[in-house]
Amino acid sequence: MAHSRASTKVVVAGEVVRSIPSLQSAGHDLNKIMGIRLRNGPDLQLSLESLDMWQHDELFKPFFHQVGMIDCSSSKEGIENLRRKYQTLLDAGIGLEKTNVWLETEDEILAKMPNFTREQVKGWKGLFCSDGGWLAAAKAINAIGNFLQDQGVKFGFGGAGTFKQPLFAADGTTCIGLETTDGSRYFADKVVLAAGAWSPTLVDLENQCVSKAWVFAHIQLTPQEADKYKNVPVIYDGEYGFFFEPNEHGVIKVCDEFPGFSRFKQHQPYGAKSPKIVSVPRSHAKHPTDTYPDASEITIRKAIARFLPNFQEKELFNRTMCWCTDTADANLLICEHPKWKNFILATGDSGHSFKLLPNIGKHVVELLEESLSQDMADAWRWRPGGDALRSRRGAPAKDLADMPGWKHDAKL
């Protein structure tokens, strides 16, 4: 917004701690996947826009590691899903067959991933995308924070940045700003709530979003080990998980793949008439000793055995839960609140939106200026109903209340 509208005064209210990215942000992370998403027209447009900016924009391109990505599977169902995805890429009719290659044989997979063994990839099929790779998440957000400060954007942190409630004009429905928990008031022509997984805890979204945690852990490699894995593609198997090449410090991030964890509690977001059941993220900034459930240790180890069997004896560290928020249809929720004029929602990431960091703000500005395309407005509209707990995943999320092992608060 500040990038594209130099005459616009922008104030960012960010919660709890004075850091960019916030410790509560899903973007406070080593890396995120960059890939093309084809589920509908807006998804494809956003993916192609973001790819172009990650590749060419001076602010963003230092943080895109275009090492490619391999979607793979050895199960009948998984291979069928991969074939459908590949056909969808071909059918898009925009030349994606030039950057997406079907890997039919073990030799073809090993040519892209020589660190794997033939025994390891027995029965595998794969889809290699040369436009894929990974994004240095925290570094990219930090760079944007520095850029915004240079552009004159003002930031409020701590109590001065923690949302309490919207402020309204005398009519009670036109938003004119917001109040934070320390009593600070910010007045504005438009207020945009872009609070990620915390959005449904701040204002009542009528169950359109359910916030969920996913998990990851890190492995430390020696310099010699790390050198062997430098520039390897991101490897993703929907039945196991995924991993990234080591960063400059020799750290590999490994994730499992599952429908997420909810954390339902009685909670009253602003606008709700009474407390209701809401999935409330647990702040890593306030609870830095939190890790992940015991069950996740098993599935993370299973992913390591699948992808990195030589490192099965390595110690895991930085076991972490990462919070996102799902909508029922996995489309974003970017619209004006139907009851509050000039109060704009920008949330519903559904676990696939970090790659949109360079370009999504442009479309939020289009909404503010009433120039957003109709197909995007339709996809991102206010839309209560549906099953956001399951969303488009294989099963509903399990609740952390039923998953021991993640909470390590000091005993008083």
C-alpha positions as CSV (number, residue, x, y, z in Angstrom):
1,M,0.0,0.0,0.0
2,A,2.8,2.4,1.0
3,H,4.8,1.2,-2.0
4,S,2.1,2.0,-4.5
5,R,0.4,5.1,-2.9
6,A,3.2,7.4,-1.8
7,S,0.7,10.2,-0.8
8,T,-1.2,7.9,1.5
9,K,-0.4,8.0,5.3
10,V,-0.2,4.5,6.7
11,V,0.0,3.4,10.3
12,V,0.7,-0.3,11.2
13,A,-0.4,-1.6,14.6
14,G,1.5,-4.7,15.6
15,E,1.0,-6.7,18.8
16,V,3.1,-7.8,21.8
17,V,6.7,-7.5,20.8
18,R,8.8,-4.9,19.0
19,S,10.0,-7.0,16.1
20,I,9.4,-7.5,12.4
21,P,8.3,-10.1,11.7
22,S,6.4,-10.6,14.9
23,L,7.2,-13.8,16.8
24,Q,3.4,-14.5,16.5
25,S,3.5,-14.4,12.7
26,A,3.6,-17.5,10.6
27,G,6.2,-15.6,8.6
28,H,8.6,-15.7,11.5
29,D,10.3,-18.7,9.9
30,L,13.3,-19.9,7.9
31,N,11.4,-20.6,4.7
32,K,8.1,-21.1,2.9
33,I,7.3,-22.9,-0.4
34,M,7.0,-21.0,-3.6
35,G,4.8,-22.8,-6.1
36,I,2.0,-22.1,-8.7
37,R,-1.5,-22.7,-7.5
38,L,-4.2,-23.4,-10.2
39,R,-7.3,-24.1,-8.3
40,N,-9.2,-21.1,-9.8
41,G,-8.6,-18.0,-11.8
42,P,-7.7,-15.7,-8.9
43,D,-5.3,-18.2,-7.5
44,L,-3.5,-18.6,-10.8
45,Q,-3.4,-14.8,-11.3
46,L,-2.0,-14.2,-7.8
47,S,0.6,-17.0,-8.2
48,L,1.9,-15.7,-11.6
49,E,2.0,-12.1,-10.3
50,S,3.9,-13.1,-7.2
51,L,6.3,-15.3,-9.1
52,D,7.2,-12.4,-11.4
53,M,7.8,-10.1,-8.4
54,W,9.9,-12.7,-6.5
55,Q,12.0,-13.1,-9.6
56,H,12.4,-9.5,-10.7
57,D,11.4,-6.9,-8.0
58,E,14.5,-5.5,-6.3
59,L,12.9,-5.6,-2.9
60,F,11.9,-9.3,-3.1
61,K,14.2,-11.1,-5.4
62,P,17.1,-11.5,-2.9
63,F,14.8,-13.8,-0.8
64,F,13.6,-16.2,-3.6
65,H,15.7,-19.4,-3.9
66,Q,14.6,-20.8,-7.2
67,V,15.9,-24.3,-6.7
68,G,12.7,-25.9,-8.1
69,M,10.2,-28.2,-6.4
70,I,9.4,-31.8,-6.8
71,D,5.9,-33.1,-5.9
72,C,6.2,-36.8,-5.5
73,S,4.4,-39.9,-4.3
74,S,4.6,-43.7,-4.4
75,S,1.0,-44.5,-3.5
76,K,-1.7,-45.2,-6.0
77,E,-3.9,-42.3,-4.8
78,G,-1.0,-39.9,-4.5
79,I,0.2,-40.7,-8.0
80,E,-3.3,-40.2,-9.4
81,N,-3.5,-36.8,-7.7
82,L,-0.1,-35.9,-9.2
83,R,-1.2,-36.9,-12.7
84,R,-4.4,-34.7,-12.3
85,K,-2.3,-31.8,-11.2
86,Y,0.0,-32.2,-14.1
87,Q,-2.9,-32.3,-16.6
88,T,-4.4,-29.2,-15.0
89,L,-1.1,-27.4,-15.6
90,L,-1.1,-28.5,-19.2
91,D,-4.7,-27.5,-19.7
92,A,-4.1,-24.0,-18.3
93,G,-2.9,-23.1,-21.8
94,I,-0.3,-20.5,-20.6
95,G,2.9,-22.4,-21.3
96,L,3.3,-24.1,-17.9
97,E,4.4,-27.2,-19.7
98,K,7.7,-25.4,-20.3
99,T,8.5,-25.2,-16.6
100,N,6.7,-28.4,-15.3
101,V,8.1,-31.8,-16.2
102,W,6.6,-35.2,-15.3
103,L,9.1,-37.6,-13.8
104,E,8.0,-41.1,-14.7
105,T,11.1,-43.2,-13.8
106,E,13.4,-43.5,-10.9
107,D,16.3,-42.4,-13.1
108,E,14.4,-39.1,-13.9
109,I,13.8,-38.5,-10.2
110,L,17.4,-39.3,-9.3
111,A,18.7,-36.9,-12.0
112,K,16.9,-34.1,-10.1
113,M,17.7,-35.4,-6.7
114,P,21.1,-37.2,-6.8
115,N,21.3,-37.4,-3.0
116,F,18.5,-39.9,-3.0
117,T,19.2,-43.6,-3.5
118,R,17.4,-45.9,-6.0
119,E,16.0,-47.9,-3.2
120,Q,14.7,-44.8,-1.5
121,V,12.7,-43.7,-4.6
122,K,11.4,-47.1,-5.6
123,G,7.9,-46.8,-7.0
124,W,8.0,-43.0,-6.9
125,K,6.5,-40.7,-9.6
126,G,7.1,-37.0,-9.5
127,L,6.3,-33.6,-11.0
128,F,9.2,-31.1,-11.2
129,C,8.5,-27.4,-11.3
130,S,11.5,-25.2,-12.3
131,D,9.6,-22.1,-11.2
132,G,9.3,-23.5,-7.7
133,G,11.6,-23.2,-4.7
134,W,11.6,-21.5,-1.3
135,L,11.3,-18.0,0.2
136,A,13.4,-16.8,3.0
137,A,10.4,-15.8,5.1
138,A,11.6,-13.9,8.1
139,K,14.3,-12.1,6.1
140,A,11.8,-11.0,3.5
141,I,9.4,-9.6,6.0
142,N,12.2,-7.8,7.9
143,A,13.3,-6.2,4.6
144,I,9.8,-5.0,4.0
145,G,9.6,-3.6,7.5
146,N,12.7,-1.6,6.9
147,F,11.4,-0.4,3.5
148,L,8.1,0.7,5.1
149,Q,9.9,2.6,7.8
150,D,12.0,4.4,5.2
151,Q,8.8,5.3,3.4
152,G,7.5,7.0,6.5
153,V,5.1,4.3,7.7
154,K,4.5,4.5,11.4
155,F,4.4,1.4,13.6
156,G,2.8,0.8,17.0
157,F,4.0,-2.1,19.1
158,G,3.1,-3.6,22.4
159,G,-0.1,-2.2,24.0
160,A,0.0,0.6,21.5
161,G,-0.3,-2.0,18.7
162,T,-2.6,-4.6,20.2
163,F,-6.1,-4.3,18.8
164,K,-9.0,-3.7,21.3
165,Q,-11.9,-2.5,19.2
166,P,-12.9,-0.4,16.1
167,L,-13.9,3.2,16.6
168,F,-17.1,4.4,15.0
169,A,-18.7,7.7,13.9
170,A,-21.9,8.8,15.5
171,D,-23.9,6.5,13.3
172,G,-22.4,3.5,15.1
173,T,-21.5,1.7,11.8
174,T,-18.9,3.8,10.0
175,C,-15.4,2.9,11.2
176,I,-13.1,5.9,11.8
177,G,-10.2,4.2,13.4
178,L,-9.2,1.7,16.1
179,E,-8.4,1.6,19.8
180,T,-5.6,-0.5,21.2
181,T,-5.3,-2.1,24.6
182,D,-3.2,0.7,26.1
183,G,-5.9,3.2,25.2
184,S,-4.1,4.6,22.1
185,R,-6.5,5.7,19.4
186,Y,-5.6,5.8,15.7
187,F,-8.0,7.6,13.4
188,A,-8.2,6.7,9.7
189,D,-10.3,6.8,6.6
190,K,-10.0,3.0,6.2
191,V,-8.9,0.3,8.7
192,V,-7.5,-3.0,7.4
193,L,-7.5,-6.0,9.8
194,A,-4.7,-8.2,8.5
195,A,-4.0,-10.2,11.6
196,G,-3.5,-13.7,10.2
197,A,-4.5,-16.5,12.6
198,W,-5.5,-14.0,15.2
199,S,-8.2,-12.4,13.0
200,P,-11.1,-14.5,14.2
201,T,-10.1,-13.9,17.9
202,L,-10.2,-10.1,17.4
203,V,-13.5,-9.6,15.5
204,D,-16.5,-12.0,15.0
205,L,-16.1,-13.6,11.6
206,E,-19.1,-15.8,12.1
207,N,-17.1,-19.0,11.9
208,Q,-15.7,-18.2,8.4
209,C,-12.2,-18.8,9.6
210,V,-10.7,-21.5,11.9
211,S,-7.2,-21.0,13.0
212,K,-4.9,-24.0,13.1
213,A,-1.3,-24.9,13.9
214,W,1.1,-26.8,11.7
215,V,4.4,-28.0,12.9
216,F,8.1,-28.2,11.9
217,A,11.5,-29.0,13.3
218,H,15.1,-28.2,12.4
219,I,18.1,-30.4,11.8
220,Q,21.7,-29.1,12.1
221,L,24.1,-30.4,9.4
222,T,27.8,-30.3,9.4
223,P,29.4,-28.0,6.7
224,Q,30.3,-31.1,4.7
225,E,26.7,-32.5,4.9
226,A,25.2,-29.2,4.1
227,D,27.3,-28.7,1.0
228,K,25.9,-32.0,-0.5
229,Y,22.4,-30.7,-0.1
230,K,23.0,-27.2,-1.4
231,N,20.5,-26.1,-4.1
232,V,18.4,-29.3,-3.9
233,P,14.8,-28.8,-4.9
234,V,12.0,-28.6,-2.3
235,I,10.7,-32.1,-2.0
236,Y,7.0,-32.5,-1.1
237,D,5.0,-35.7,-0.6
238,G,1.4,-35.0,0.5
239,E,1.3,-38.2,2.6
240,Y,4.6,-37.5,4.5
241,G,5.6,-33.8,4.4
242,F,8.4,-31.8,2.9
243,F,11.9,-30.4,3.4
244,F,14.1,-27.6,2.2
245,E,17.7,-27.3,1.4
246,P,19.9,-26.2,4.3
247,N,20.2,-22.4,4.9
248,E,23.6,-20.6,5.1
249,H,24.0,-22.0,8.7
250,G,23.5,-25.6,7.6
251,V,19.9,-25.9,9.1
252,I,17.3,-28.0,7.3
253,K,13.6,-27.5,8.1
254,V,11.4,-30.6,8.0
255,C,7.6,-30.5,8.1
256,D,5.0,-33.3,8.2
257,E,1.7,-33.0,6.3
258,F,-1.6,-33.3,8.2
259,P,-4.9,-31.3,8.6
260,G,-3.6,-29.1,11.4
261,F,-4.4,-28.6,15.1
262,S,-7.1,-26.4,16.4
263,R,-7.3,-24.9,19.9
264,F,-10.9,-24.2,20.7
265,K,-11.8,-22.1,23.7
266,Q,-14.7,-19.9,25.0
267,H,-13.8,-16.5,23.7
268,Q,-15.6,-13.3,22.8
269,P,-14.2,-11.5,19.8
270,Y,-15.4,-7.9,19.1
271,G,-18.9,-8.0,17.6
272,A,-20.0,-11.3,19.1
273,K,-23.0,-10.9,21.5
274,S,-21.6,-13.4,24.0
275,P,-18.6,-15.8,24.3
276,K,-18.5,-18.5,21.7
277,I,-16.3,-21.4,20.7
278,V,-13.3,-20.0,18.8
279,S,-9.9,-21.6,17.9
280,V,-7.5,-19.3,19.7
281,P,-3.8,-19.4,18.7
282,R,-1.3,-19.8,21.5
283,S,1.2,-16.9,21.3
284,H,4.8,-18.2,20.9
285,A,6.0,-14.7,22.0
286,K,4.2,-15.2,25.3
287,H,4.9,-18.9,25.6
288,P,8.4,-19.5,24.1
289,T,8.8,-22.9,25.6
290,D,5.8,-24.4,23.6
291,T,6.9,-27.1,21.1
292,Y,4.5,-29.5,19.4
293,P,2.5,-32.6,20.4
294,D,4.2,-35.9,21.0
295,A,2.3,-37.3,18.0
296,S,4.1,-34.7,15.8
297,E,7.5,-36.1,16.8
298,I,6.5,-39.4,15.3
299,T,5.2,-37.9,12.0
300,I,8.2,-35.5,11.7
301,R,10.6,-38.5,12.2
302,K,8.6,-40.4,9.6
303,A,9.1,-37.6,7.1
304,I,12.9,-37.6,7.9
305,A,13.0,-41.4,7.3
306,R,11.3,-40.9,4.0
307,F,13.4,-38.0,2.7
308,L,16.6,-37.9,4.8
309,P,17.3,-41.4,6.1
310,N,21.0,-40.6,6.7
311,F,19.9,-38.0,9.3
312,Q,17.5,-40.1,11.3
313,E,19.8,-40.1,14.3
314,K,20.2,-36.3,14.2
315,E,18.9,-34.3,17.1
316,L,15.8,-32.2,16.3
317,F,15.6,-28.6,17.6
318,N,13.3,-25.6,17.3
319,R,10.2,-27.9,17.4
320,T,7.5,-25.3,16.7
321,M,3.8,-24.8,15.9
322,C,3.0,-22.3,13.1
323,W,-0.5,-20.7,13.1
324,C,-2.6,-20.1,10.0
325,T,-6.3,-19.6,9.5
326,D,-8.5,-21.7,7.1
327,T,-11.6,-20.7,5.3
328,A,-14.1,-23.4,4.2
329,D,-13.2,-23.1,0.5
330,A,-9.5,-22.1,1.1
331,N,-10.1,-18.8,-0.7
332,L,-9.0,-15.6,1.0
333,L,-11.4,-13.4,3.0
334,I,-10.7,-9.9,1.7
335,C,-13.7,-7.7,1.9
336,E,-15.4,-4.8,3.7
337,H,-17.2,-6.0,6.9
338,P,-20.9,-6.1,6.0
339,K,-21.9,-4.3,9.2
340,W,-19.0,-1.8,9.5
341,K,-18.3,0.6,6.6
342,N,-14.6,1.3,6.0
343,F,-13.5,-1.7,8.1
344,I,-11.7,-4.0,5.8
345,L,-10.8,-7.7,6.4
346,A,-7.6,-9.2,4.8
347,T,-7.3,-12.7,6.2
348,G,-8.1,-16.4,5.5
349,D,-4.6,-17.4,4.3
350,S,-5.5,-21.1,4.4
351,G,-1.9,-22.1,4.7
352,H,-0.9,-21.1,1.1
353,S,-0.5,-17.3,1.1
354,F,3.1,-16.4,2.1
355,K,4.1,-16.5,-1.6
356,L,1.6,-13.6,-2.1
357,L,3.7,-11.3,0.1
358,P,4.8,-9.1,-2.8
359,N,1.5,-8.6,-4.6
360,I,-1.5,-9.2,-2.3
361,G,-1.4,-5.6,-0.9
362,K,-2.0,-4.3,-4.4
363,H,-5.4,-6.0,-4.5
364,V,-6.3,-4.8,-1.0
365,V,-5.6,-1.3,-2.3
366,E,-7.9,-2.1,-5.2
367,L,-10.6,-3.1,-2.8
368,L,-10.1,0.2,-0.9
369,E,-10.4,2.1,-4.1
370,E,-13.4,0.1,-5.4
371,S,-11.5,-1.2,-8.4
372,L,-11.0,-4.8,-7.4
373,S,-11.9,-7.2,-10.2
374,Q,-15.2,-8.9,-9.9
375,D,-13.8,-12.5,-9.9
376,M,-11.5,-11.6,-7.0
377,A,-14.3,-9.8,-5.2
378,D,-16.6,-12.9,-5.6
379,A,-13.9,-15.3,-4.4
380,W,-13.0,-13.3,-1.4
381,R,-16.4,-12.1,-0.3
382,W,-18.0,-12.3,3.1
383,R,-19.4,-15.9,3.1
384,P,-20.6,-17.5,6.4
385,G,-21.3,-21.2,6.3
386,G,-19.3,-24.2,5.2
387,D,-16.8,-26.2,7.2
388,A,-13.7,-24.2,7.9
389,L,-12.6,-26.8,10.5
390,R,-12.0,-29.3,7.6
391,S,-11.7,-26.8,4.8
392,R,-10.3,-28.6,1.7
393,R,-8.0,-30.9,3.7
394,G,-8.2,-34.6,4.1
395,A,-9.9,-34.5,7.5
396,P,-10.9,-32.0,10.2
397,A,-8.2,-30.6,12.5
398,K,-7.6,-32.4,15.8
399,D,-7.7,-30.2,18.9
400,L,-4.6,-29.5,21.0
401,A,-6.6,-30.2,24.1
402,D,-6.4,-33.9,23.0
403,M,-2.8,-33.8,22.0
404,P,-0.3,-34.0,24.9
405,G,3.4,-33.0,24.8
406,W,3.5,-29.5,23.4
407,K,3.0,-27.3,26.5
408,H,6.1,-26.7,28.7
409,D,5.1,-23.9,31.0
410,A,7.2,-23.4,34.1
411,K,5.7,-25.0,37.1
412,L,4.9,-22.5,39.9
